Amino acid sequence: MSNKKEEFFSGMKATLPLIVGAIPFGILFGTLAPNSGLSIPATLAMSLFVFAGSAQFIVLALIASGVGLGVIVLTTLVVNLRHLLYATALVDKVKHLPMSLRAFMAFGLTDETFAAVSLRYQSPDSKLAHWYYLGSMIAMYGNWFICTVIGVILGESFPDMSQWGLEFAMAVTFIGMVVPYLNAKAMWSAVIIAGSCSIIFAGLPHKLGLIVSAVAGITVGMLIIRLEKRNKI
């Protein structure tokens, strides 16, 4: 049991730097949501049951523009398709776990948790790594909901908080998540290609540019890895 606790709290600890960057983002969501047409209970419910970060902001913009439910569902599905890539990378590591636990872990699979647990799952001994994952997930989930509550409260006191530029923190967080993995030619190439494509295809509808960029980056990275292996042979 002590090993499980150690893994759990290690996962929480590893996620703390990413949580710091997510705090302004969560507060900003709580501030903007009521002004976009969501009631306060609906705002809190979205963070409690959806827990989708950037997709929640996109939903706010779509609600404010008055689009239909079908467009909202389709857009958020496309935006969150990147989580399918995360899940694919982890499936071999968690396939021995009960389906109920895997479903719970899938709910809590965020960019931050994936970044925090990826290195842990590369360890030869990952038998209890799902406790590390759960620690990261619970820490991120609690932070997101608490910050949403804070944002709702502060939004009534400071109605102009959306003009404070808090969203910069999330961009910095994502940069911090990526940099530790830039230790090989394939990783650098994948990031450069994905970043370039994200700019080129930024105008695609329903955020499809994100998927195109991700696929392009992964493809180039995999090609370089294969070429390097072939050259060694």
Salt bridges, closest charged atoms under 4 A:
GLU7 OE2 - ARG120 NH2 2.73
ASP92 OD1 - LYS95 NZ 3.77
ASP111 OD2 - ARG82 NH2 2.90
